[in-house]
Amino acid sequence: MPKPTPVTPDAPDRIRTPLLTQEWLDLAFIHWAVEPDVVAGLLPGGTVPDTHDGVTYVGLVAFRMHRVGWLRLPGVPYLGTFPETNVRLYSVDAHGRRGVVFRSMDAARLIPVVMGRVGFRLPYLWSRMTVRADGDTVTYTSSRRWPGPRGAYSRIAVRTGELIEEPTELEHFLTARWGMHNAFFGEPEPLAYLPNHHPRWPLYRAELITCEENLITAAGLPAPSSAPVSVLYSPGVPVRLGRPARPAGIPTP
């Protein structure tokens, strides 16, 4: 693998003609450190774990998806707006592109779940979910419905603190991810890369009040054995997603 591209808090490339537009709102970023060999076998072929100081991370990210829209069309208010909670890993490919790999993506709308599974081959799962704010505390709940394992759940509550004026290198590493790796075209098609673009994250310190979940083990990962090493909150950003690029870096039509 070549040397990974630098971690940058700002998106390296603009996406002039988006495939999808959306907003990611009220995000809780919760991360545990793991050894790279623990997760290497869970990444798609053509990628290896992305590391910071020799360590990689498992992320549990809960948020509200808001007004997903196709191309330049207005976002959809109901079907395109729903809570989501992801289990994700950190990857780098043979071109040095850093990204994320989703192990599970619980979402509260069935039609977007089916579209994500069929159209993008992403591990979307239909769940009962809520996101509730009470003062400086945000609570996220999920209970999986389909396809399973039924009953996989999470209950997360974070209390937001002060704005982070200068995020650390690790905080940028965990949040400034400008694409995802996935076999979008299905096996045995090779790996592809879906870029994204959004403004720099507004990040806040956060205290983890509650974290009861089995989404991580349901995603094939070991249960966390210690407290998370990073807990962050963001009010959110508008996002553009580009067309998937195959390994040679050529976008699909």
C-alpha positions as CSV (number, residue, x, y, z in Angstrom):
1,M,0.0,0.0,0.0
2,P,1.3,3.5,-0.8
3,K,1.5,6.2,1.9
4,P,-2.0,7.4,2.8
5,T,-3.0,10.9,1.7
6,P,-2.7,13.5,4.5
7,V,-5.6,13.9,7.0
8,T,-7.2,17.3,6.2
9,P,-10.0,19.0,8.1
10,D,-11.3,20.4,4.8
11,A,-12.5,18.3,1.9
12,P,-9.7,17.9,-0.7
13,D,-12.0,18.1,-3.7
14,R,-15.3,19.7,-4.6
15,I,-18.2,17.7,-5.9
16,R,-19.8,19.9,-8.6
17,T,-22.5,17.4,-9.7
18,P,-23.6,15.4,-6.6
19,L,-25.2,12.0,-6.8
20,L,-26.9,12.7,-3.4
21,T,-27.3,15.6,-1.1
22,Q,-28.3,15.4,2.5
23,E,-27.6,16.9,6.0
24,W,-26.1,15.0,8.9
25,L,-27.4,16.5,12.1
26,D,-27.0,16.1,15.9
27,L,-24.1,13.6,15.6
28,A,-22.5,11.7,18.5
29,F,-19.1,10.3,17.6
30,I,-18.0,7.5,20.0
31,H,-14.7,5.7,19.4
32,W,-12.7,2.8,20.8
33,A,-9.1,2.0,20.0
34,V,-8.3,-1.5,18.6
35,E,-5.3,-3.2,17.2
36,P,-5.3,-3.2,13.3
37,D,-5.2,-7.0,13.1
38,V,-8.5,-7.3,15.0
39,V,-10.4,-5.6,12.2
40,A,-8.3,-6.3,9.1
41,G,-10.4,-9.3,8.1
42,L,-13.6,-7.3,8.2
43,L,-12.5,-4.8,5.6
44,P,-13.2,-5.3,1.9
45,G,-10.4,-6.6,-0.4
46,G,-8.1,-3.8,-1.6
47,T,-8.1,-2.0,1.8
48,V,-6.2,-2.2,5.0
49,P,-6.9,-0.6,8.4
50,D,-6.1,3.1,8.5
51,T,-4.1,3.9,11.6
52,H,-3.1,6.8,13.8
53,D,0.1,6.2,15.8
54,G,-0.2,2.5,15.0
55,V,-3.8,2.1,16.3
56,T,-7.1,2.0,14.4
57,Y,-10.6,2.6,15.7
58,V,-14.1,1.3,15.9
59,G,-16.7,4.1,15.6
60,L,-20.3,4.2,16.8
61,V,-21.9,7.2,15.2
62,A,-25.5,8.2,15.9
63,F,-27.2,11.1,14.2
64,R,-30.2,12.4,12.2
65,M,-30.2,12.1,8.4
66,H,-32.1,15.1,7.0
67,R,-33.7,15.6,3.6
68,V,-31.8,13.2,1.4
69,G,-32.1,14.3,-2.2
70,W,-31.0,13.0,-5.6
71,L,-28.7,15.0,-7.8
72,R,-29.7,18.7,-7.5
73,L,-33.3,18.0,-6.6
74,P,-34.7,19.2,-3.3
75,G,-34.3,16.8,-0.4
76,V,-37.2,14.6,0.6
77,P,-38.8,15.8,3.9
78,Y,-40.2,12.5,5.2
79,L,-38.6,9.5,3.5
80,G,-35.3,11.4,3.4
81,T,-35.4,12.3,7.1
82,F,-34.7,9.7,9.8
83,P,-32.4,8.7,12.7
84,E,-29.4,6.5,11.8
85,T,-26.7,4.8,13.8
86,N,-23.6,3.3,12.2
87,V,-20.8,1.0,13.2
88,R,-17.8,1.9,11.1
89,L,-14.1,1.1,10.6
90,Y,-11.3,3.2,9.1
91,S,-9.7,2.1,5.8
92,V,-7.0,3.1,3.3
93,D,-6.8,1.7,-0.3
94,A,-4.1,1.1,-2.8
95,H,-4.3,4.7,-4.0
96,G,-3.8,6.0,-0.5
97,R,-7.4,7.2,-0.2
98,R,-8.5,7.2,3.4
99,G,-12.2,6.3,4.0
100,V,-14.6,4.5,6.2
101,V,-16.1,1.0,5.9
102,F,-19.6,0.5,7.4
103,R,-20.2,-2.7,9.2
104,S,-23.8,-1.8,10.0
105,M,-26.1,1.1,9.3
106,D,-29.3,1.1,11.3
107,A,-32.0,3.5,10.0
108,A,-35.6,4.2,10.8
109,R,-37.1,4.3,7.2
110,L,-37.7,1.0,5.4
111,I,-37.7,2.4,1.8
112,P,-34.3,4.1,2.2
113,V,-33.0,0.9,3.9
114,V,-34.0,-1.2,0.9
115,M,-32.7,1.3,-1.6
116,G,-29.3,1.5,0.3
117,R,-29.1,-2.3,0.3
118,V,-30.1,-2.9,-3.3
119,G,-28.8,0.2,-5.0
120,F,-25.5,0.7,-3.1
121,R,-25.0,-2.7,-1.4
122,L,-24.6,-1.0,1.9
123,P,-25.3,-2.8,5.2
124,Y,-28.5,-0.9,6.0
125,L,-30.9,-2.3,8.5
126,W,-34.4,-1.3,9.5
127,S,-34.8,-0.3,13.1
128,R,-37.1,1.5,15.5
129,M,-35.2,4.7,16.4
130,T,-35.5,8.0,18.2
131,V,-33.3,11.0,18.7
132,R,-34.3,13.4,21.5
133,A,-32.7,16.5,22.8
134,D,-33.3,17.8,26.4
135,G,-31.2,20.9,27.1
136,D,-27.5,19.9,26.6
137,T,-28.2,16.2,26.5
138,V,-29.1,14.2,23.4
139,T,-30.4,10.6,23.6
140,Y,-30.4,8.1,20.7
141,T,-32.2,4.8,20.8
142,S,-32.5,1.9,18.3
143,S,-34.0,-1.5,18.2
144,R,-33.5,-3.6,15.0
145,R,-36.4,-4.9,13.1
146,W,-35.1,-6.3,9.8
147,P,-33.1,-8.2,8.5
148,G,-31.5,-9.0,11.8
149,P,-30.2,-10.0,14.2
150,R,-33.6,-8.9,15.5
151,G,-33.3,-7.2,18.9
152,A,-29.9,-5.7,18.2
153,Y,-30.1,-2.4,20.0
154,S,-28.5,0.8,21.3
155,R,-29.2,3.4,23.9
156,I,-26.8,6.3,23.8
157,A,-26.9,9.6,25.7
158,V,-24.3,12.4,25.5
159,R,-24.0,15.7,27.3
160,T,-22.4,18.4,25.1
161,G,-19.7,20.6,26.3
162,E,-17.5,23.4,24.9
163,L,-16.7,24.0,21.3
164,I,-13.4,22.7,20.3
165,E,-11.4,25.6,18.8
166,E,-8.5,23.4,17.6
167,P,-9.3,19.7,17.2
168,T,-6.4,17.3,17.8
169,E,-4.8,15.2,15.1
170,L,-6.8,12.2,16.4
171,E,-10.1,14.2,16.3
172,H,-9.5,15.1,12.7
173,F,-8.5,11.5,11.9
174,L,-11.8,10.2,13.3
175,T,-14.1,12.8,11.7
176,A,-12.5,14.2,8.6
177,R,-13.2,11.2,6.3
178,W,-13.8,12.2,2.7
179,G,-15.1,8.9,1.3
180,M,-16.3,5.4,1.9
181,H,-15.0,2.1,0.6
182,N,-17.4,-0.6,-0.5
183,A,-18.1,-3.2,-3.3
184,F,-20.9,-1.0,-4.6
185,F,-21.2,-3.1,-7.8
186,G,-21.3,-6.4,-5.9
187,E,-18.9,-9.3,-5.8
188,P,-16.8,-10.2,-7.7
189,E,-16.6,-6.5,-8.8
190,P,-13.6,-4.8,-7.3
191,L,-13.6,-2.2,-4.6
192,A,-15.0,1.2,-5.3
193,Y,-14.8,4.6,-3.5
194,L,-17.7,7.0,-2.9
195,P,-16.4,10.6,-2.1
196,N,-18.2,13.1,0.0
197,H,-17.8,16.9,0.6
198,H,-19.0,19.0,3.4
199,P,-17.8,22.1,5.4
200,R,-15.3,21.6,8.2
201,W,-17.0,19.9,11.2
202,P,-18.0,22.1,14.2
203,L,-17.0,19.7,17.0
204,Y,-17.8,19.9,20.7
205,R,-16.5,18.0,23.7
206,A,-19.1,15.5,25.0
207,E,-19.6,13.4,28.0
208,L,-20.9,9.9,27.5
209,I,-23.8,9.5,30.0
210,T,-25.2,6.2,28.7
211,C,-23.9,3.6,26.2
212,E,-25.9,0.4,26.3
213,E,-25.6,-1.5,23.0
214,N,-24.8,-4.7,21.2
215,L,-24.6,-3.2,17.7
216,I,-20.8,-3.6,17.7
217,T,-20.8,-7.3,18.4
218,A,-23.7,-7.8,16.0
219,A,-21.4,-6.2,13.4
220,G,-18.9,-9.0,14.0
221,L,-16.5,-7.0,16.2
222,P,-15.4,-7.7,19.8
223,A,-17.3,-6.0,22.5
224,P,-15.5,-2.9,23.9
225,S,-13.6,-3.9,27.0
226,S,-12.9,-0.3,28.2
227,A,-14.2,3.2,28.0
228,P,-14.2,5.0,24.6
229,V,-11.1,7.0,23.9
230,S,-13.0,9.8,22.2
231,V,-16.5,11.2,22.6
232,L,-17.5,14.1,20.4
233,Y,-20.7,15.9,19.4
234,S,-21.5,18.0,16.3
235,P,-24.7,19.9,15.4
236,G,-24.0,18.8,11.8
237,V,-23.2,19.8,8.3
238,P,-24.7,19.8,4.8
239,V,-23.2,17.0,2.6
240,R,-22.7,16.2,-1.0
241,L,-21.9,12.6,-2.2
242,G,-20.2,12.0,-5.5
243,R,-20.4,9.1,-7.9
244,P,-18.6,5.9,-6.9
245,A,-15.1,5.6,-8.4
246,R,-13.7,2.2,-9.3
247,P,-10.1,1.4,-8.2
248,A,-8.5,3.2,-11.1
249,G,-10.2,6.3,-9.9
250,I,-12.6,6.6,-12.8
251,P,-16.1,7.6,-11.8
252,T,-19.0,5.5,-12.9
253,P,-21.4,6.9,-15.4
